[in-house]
Amino acid sequence: MEKITSKDYLIFVKNISQLLSLSKLYNTEHLVFKEKLAETVKQLNLLTANNTSLVMSGMEGILFVNGQKIELKSRLMERFMESLSVLQLGSIDIEPGFTTEDIVVLINILNHKEQLRGVDQIKDYLQKNNITRVIPRFASYKLVKEDEKIVNEKGTINVSDLPQEMIDKFSQDLTGGQAAKLMKDGSVGYKAAAHDPAFLSGFVSDLTQKKNTVEELENVLWLVGDYLIDEISTTKEEEANRKLLDEFKTRLISLWKDKKGKDWHEAIHKNLTAIDAALELKGLLLLYKKHKKSMASALRKINSILETLPQESQLYKKTKEEVSSSQ
């Protein structure tokens, strides 16, 4: 297979931009729409032929496809970019093995027929329509200085663009159970690999090809779960990691469709549900500790004020009763 170039991505964006425009003029059953759909699907098959996802993301009017900046050379392409931005996603991925129906549903989403916004709404819509190869992502990573954290803001970092030694380092740490311990001191690229659902699902899928038992699969899943749980220190991190886990699960199941037995799929659901519960529990514990600390401070203030009141007064007695009953 010839190497994919930026021109190939440009052709795809032109095609899907025209397809989106035609969908506004005609219904999706119209011959003109179907002809352009076939052309778009053909180009998309070329771009995903090497078992590679196609990732579209936009920021500040700039469109990226698999990390390649796409020059918007026509008004149709600009409108496509605007339609993508309105969805309020970090990115939207098209997985290898997609169908024409997947693309039609994606066009309907871009057409805003259902007035969908954000990952949760779009993901629910896709699930209701049994679409598993189009995946909305909740965030894109920004590449910043090596001593700064990855932030869910403008810009993207593709794991495929990271140095191989960095990927190898993370893979080695993960399989050795050291990822959680090393996460705080890891570089931006290291953290990007650790928080990229596409990379993680592919890594776990490849790793478990050599595994023969469900127990071995469960061990691998918890290698990921352990560091996602361990690194949580705020409720925002809990929310982000739970969304990441949900996307990781969707991708892994999609990769294993028709490839693994029922017991393996059940193990994924069971263990990732348990990991999700552990993430929520960690968040609740943080919340509890925060409020417990606040309550302790409030109690000290109450006792300080009580010391200024006559013990025989009604206010003193009622306050003491309230404090005693709440402890």
C-alpha positions in Angstrom: 0.0 0.0 0.0 1.3 3.5 -0.9 2.0 6.0 1.8 -1.0 8.2 2.7 -0.3 11.8 2.0 -1.9 15.1 3.0 -3.4 15.2 -0.5 -5.4 12.0 0.3 -6.8 13.6 3.4 -7.7 16.7 1.4 -9.6 14.7 -1.1 -11.6 13.0 1.7 -12.5 16.3 3.2 -13.6 17.7 -0.2 -15.7 14.6 -0.7 -17.4 14.6 2.7 -17.9 18.4 2.5 -19.7 17.9 -0.8 -21.7 14.9 0.7 -22.8 17.1 3.6 -23.9 19.8 1.2 -25.9 17.3 -1.0 -27.6 15.9 2.1 -29.1 19.4 2.6 -30.4 19.5 -0.9 -31.6 15.9 -1.2 -32.5 13.1 1.1 -30.0 10.3 1.8 -31.9 8.0 -0.6 -31.5 10.3 -3.6 -29.3 9.0 -6.4 -27.0 12.1 -6.4 -26.3 11.7 -2.7 -25.7 7.9 -3.1 -23.2 8.5 -5.9 -21.2 11.0 -3.8 -21.5 8.6 -0.8 -19.9 5.8 -2.8 -17.0 8.1 -3.8 -16.5 9.3 -0.2 -16.6 5.7 1.2 -14.0 4.6 -1.4 -11.6 7.3 -0.3 -12.2 6.6 3.3 -11.5 2.9 2.8 -8.1 3.9 1.4 -7.4 6.0 4.5 -8.3 3.2 6.9 -7.0 0.3 4.9 -4.0 -0.2 7.2 -6.3 -0.8 10.2 -5.9 2.9 11.1 -8.7 5.1 12.5 -9.5 8.4 10.8 -9.6 11.2 13.4 -11.2 14.5 12.6 -10.8 17.4 15.0 -11.1 21.2 14.8 -9.9 24.2 16.7 -10.3 27.9 16.0 -11.4 27.3 12.5 -8.6 24.9 11.7 -9.4 21.3 10.7 -7.1 18.4 11.4 -7.4 14.9 10.0 -5.1 12.3 11.7 -3.0 15.2 12.9 -2.6 16.7 9.4 -3.7 20.3 9.0 -6.2 20.6 6.2 -6.4 23.8 4.1 -10.1 24.7 3.7 -10.1 25.6 0.0 -13.8 26.1 -0.6 -16.8 27.5 1.2 -18.2 23.9 1.3 -15.1 22.8 3.3 -15.5 25.8 5.6 -19.1 24.8 6.2 -18.1 21.3 7.0 -15.6 22.6 9.5 -18.3 24.8 11.1 -20.7 21.8 11.3 -18.1 19.8 13.0 -17.3 22.5 15.5 -20.9 23.0 16.5 -21.0 19.4 17.8 -18.7 20.5 20.7 -16.4 17.4 20.5 -12.7 17.0 21.0 -12.7 14.9 17.9 -14.8 12.3 16.0 -13.2 9.0 14.9 -14.1 6.7 12.1 -12.9 3.2 12.8 -11.8 0.6 10.2 -14.6 -1.7 9.1 -17.2 1.1 8.9 -20.3 0.8 6.7 -22.0 3.2 4.4 -24.8 3.4 7.0 -22.2 4.6 9.5 -21.3 7.5 7.2 -25.0 8.3 6.5 -25.6 8.6 10.3 -22.5 10.7 10.7 -23.8 13.1 8.0 -27.1 13.3 9.7 -25.3 14.3 12.9 -23.3 16.9 11.1 -26.5 18.2 9.6 -27.8 18.8 13.1 -31.1 17.2 12.4 -31.2 15.9 15.9 -29.7 19.0 17.5 -27.1 16.9 19.2 -24.3 18.5 21.3 -21.3 17.0 23.2 -20.1 13.4 23.6 -22.8 12.0 25.8 -25.7 13.0 23.5 -24.0 12.0 20.3 -22.8 8.7 21.8 -26.4 7.9 23.0 -27.7 8.6 19.5 -25.1 6.4 17.9 -25.8 3.5 20.3 -29.6 3.8 19.5 -28.8 3.5 15.8 -26.3 0.6 16.4 -23.4 2.5 15.1 -20.1 1.3 16.6 -17.5 2.5 14.1 -18.1 6.2 14.6 -16.8 7.3 17.9 -17.1 10.8 19.4 -14.2 11.8 21.7 -14.6 14.0 24.7 -11.2 15.8 24.6 -8.2 16.4 22.6 -4.8 16.8 24.1 -2.6 19.8 23.8 1.2 19.4 23.5 2.8 21.8 26.0 6.1 22.1 27.6 7.6 18.9 29.0 7.2 20.1 32.6 3.5 21.0 32.2 0.4 18.8 32.4 -1.7 17.7 29.4 -4.8 19.9 29.4 -8.1 19.3 27.6 -7.9 22.5 25.6 -6.9 23.6 22.2 -4.7 21.5 20.0 -4.0 17.8 19.6 -1.3 15.3 20.1 -1.5 12.0 18.2 0.0 9.0 19.9 1.0 7.8 16.4 3.3 10.8 16.2 5.1 10.1 19.5 8.6 8.6 19.5 8.6 4.8 19.5 10.8 4.7 22.6 8.2 6.7 24.5 5.5 4.2 23.5 7.7 1.3 24.3 8.5 2.9 27.7 4.8 3.3 28.6 4.0 -0.2 27.3 6.8 -1.7 29.4 5.7 0.2 32.5 2.0 -0.8 32.0 2.7 -4.5 31.6 5.0 -4.3 34.6 2.4 -2.6 36.7 4.5 0.5 37.1 2.5 3.0 35.1 0.5 4.3 38.1 3.6 5.0 40.0 5.4 6.7 37.2 2.5 8.7 35.8 3.1 11.8 37.9 6.6 12.2 36.6 5.9 11.1 33.1 6.3 13.4 30.1 3.4 14.9 28.1 3.8 12.2 25.5 3.8 9.5 28.2 0.5 10.8 29.6 -1.0 11.2 26.2 -0.4 7.5 25.6 -1.9 6.7 29.0 -5.0 8.7 28.2 -5.6 7.8 24.6 -8.5 5.4 24.3 -7.5 4.4 20.7 -4.0 3.6 21.8 -5.0 1.8 25.0 -7.7 -0.4 23.2 -5.2 -1.3 20.5 -2.5 -2.1 23.0 -4.8 -4.2 25.2 -6.2 -6.0 22.1 -2.7 -6.8 20.8 -1.4 -7.9 24.3 -4.3 -10.2 24.9 -3.9 -12.0 21.6 -1.3 -14.0 23.3 -3.4 -14.6 26.4 -5.4 -17.8 26.7 -7.6 -17.3 29.7 -10.2 -14.7 30.9 -8.1 -14.3 34.1 -5.2 -13.0 32.1 -7.5 -10.6 30.3 -8.8 -9.3 33.6 -5.2 -8.7 34.8 -4.5 -6.6 31.8 -7.7 -4.6 32.2 -6.8 -3.8 35.8 -3.4 -2.6 34.8 -5.2 0.2 33.0 -7.8 0.6 35.7 -5.2 0.8 38.5 -3.5 4.0 37.2 -6.7 5.6 36.2 -7.9 5.1 39.8 -4.6 6.0 41.4 -4.1 9.4 39.7 -7.5 10.8 40.7 -7.1 13.8 43.0 -10.1 16.0 41.9 -13.7 15.4 40.9 -12.8 16.7 37.4 -10.1 14.0 37.0 -12.7 11.4 38.1 -15.2 12.6 35.4 -12.5 12.7 32.7 -11.2 9.2 33.6 -14.7 7.7 33.7 -15.4 9.1 30.2 -12.0 7.8 29.0 -12.9 4.4 30.4 -16.2 4.4 28.6 -14.6 5.2 25.3 -11.9 2.6 25.9 -14.6 0.0 26.5 -16.4 0.9 23.3 -13.3 0.7 21.2 -12.1 -2.6 22.7 -15.4 -4.2 22.1 -15.4 -2.9 18.5 -12.0 -4.3 17.9 -13.1 -7.7 19.3 -16.3 -7.9 17.4 -16.7 -11.5 16.2 -13.1 -12.3 17.3 -13.5 -13.3 21.0 -15.9 -15.6 22.8 -18.9 -14.6 24.9 -17.0 -15.1 28.2 -14.3 -12.6 27.1 -16.9 -10.0 26.3 -18.6 -10.6 29.6 -15.3 -10.2 31.3 -14.8 -6.8 29.7 -18.2 -5.6 30.8 -17.8 -7.0 34.4 -14.3 -5.7 35.0 -14.7 -2.3 33.4 -17.9 -1.8 35.3 -16.0 -2.6 38.5 -13.2 -0.2 37.5 -15.8 2.5 36.8 -17.3 2.0 40.2 -13.9 2.3 41.8 -13.3 5.6 39.9 -16.6 6.9 41.3 -15.8 5.7 44.8 -12.4 7.4 44.7 -14.2 10.6 43.7 -16.8 10.3 46.4 -14.0 9.7 49.0 -12.3 12.9 47.9 -15.6 14.7 48.2 -16.2 13.2 51.6 -12.8 14.2 52.9 -13.2 17.7 51.6 -16.6 18.2 53.3 -15.5 16.5 56.4 -12.7 19.0 56.7 -15.1 21.8 56.1 -17.5 20.4 58.7 -14.7 20.1 61.3 -13.9 23.8 60.7 -17.5 24.8 61.1 -17.8 22.7 64.3 -14.8 24.5 65.8 -16.5 27.8 65.1 -19.8 26.7 66.6 -18.1 25.6 69.8 -16.2 28.9 69.9 -19.4 30.8 69.7 -21.1 28.5 72.3 -18.4 29.4 74.8 -19.7 33.0 74.7 -23.3 32.0 75.4 -24.9 31.3 78.8 -25.3 27.6 79.2 -28.8 28.0 80.6 -30.0 29.9 77.5 -32.3 28.2 75.0 -30.0 28.9 72.1 -27.1 27.2 73.8 -29.2 24.1 74.7 -30.8 23.8 71.2 -27.4 24.2 69.5 -25.8 21.6 71.7 -28.7 19.2 70.8 -28.3 19.9 67.1 -24.5 19.3 67.2 -24.9 16.1 69.2 -27.6 14.6 66.9 -25.5 15.4 63.8 -22.4 13.6 65.0 
